[in-house]
Amino acid sequence: MLYGSNNMTANDEKLLRLHELVMSKANSISWSHCSLSAVASKPRLFAQISEIIRSKQAWWGAEIE
């Protein structure tokens, strides 16, 4: 969740654009790793990303560190 970030806070705009782009070209994705603190700090962003991913696949997973 720190893709495109300059610090330890998620960059909402870059993450949403990244997931929209990937899902426009792929049938499914999974995150390889994700810090729980990054998810907990932006629950609404996490929900938005989940909606983007689940628009094409029934589930998705991540390794939580």
C-alpha positions in Angstrom: 0.0 0.0 0.0 3.0 2.3 -0.1 3.4 2.3 -3.9 4.1 5.8 -5.1 4.4 7.2 -1.5 7.1 9.5 -0.4 6.6 8.6 3.2 4.8 6.0 5.3 1.4 7.2 4.2 -0.4 5.6 1.3 -0.8 7.7 -1.8 -4.5 7.3 -2.6 -4.5 8.6 -6.1 -1.5 6.6 -7.3 -2.7 3.4 -5.7 -6.2 3.7 -7.2 -4.8 4.5 -10.7 -2.4 1.5 -10.4 -5.1 -0.9 -9.6 -7.5 0.4 -12.2 -4.7 0.0 -14.9 -3.7 -3.5 -13.8 -7.3 -4.7 -13.6 -8.0 -3.3 -17.1 -5.2 -5.5 -18.5 -5.4 -8.6 -16.2 -8.0 -11.1 -15.2 -6.9 -11.4 -11.6 -4.2 -10.2 -9.2 -2.9 -10.8 -5.7 -0.7 -8.7 -3.5 2.6 -10.4 -2.7 3.1 -8.4 0.6 1.4 -5.7 2.5 2.0 -4.1 5.9 -1.0 -4.2 8.2 -0.3 -0.7 9.5 -0.6 0.7 6.0 -4.0 -1.0 5.6 -5.2 0.1 9.0 -4.2 3.7 8.4 -6.4 4.0 5.3 -9.4 1.6 5.6 -11.5 3.5 3.1 -8.7 3.3 0.5 -8.3 -0.4 1.2 -12.1 -0.8 0.6 -11.8 1.2 -2.7 -9.0 -1.0 -3.9 -10.9 -4.1 -2.9 -13.9 -2.9 -5.0 -11.6 -2.4 -8.1 -10.1 -5.9 -7.7 -13.3 -7.6 -7.0 -14.9 -6.1 -10.1 -13.2 -8.9 -12.0 -12.5 -11.7 -9.5 -14.4 -13.2 -6.6 -11.5 -13.1 -4.1 -8.0 -11.7 -3.6 -5.3 -12.2 -1.1 -2.1 -10.7 0.3 0.8 -11.7 2.5 0.5 -9.5 5.6 3.6 -8.5 7.4 
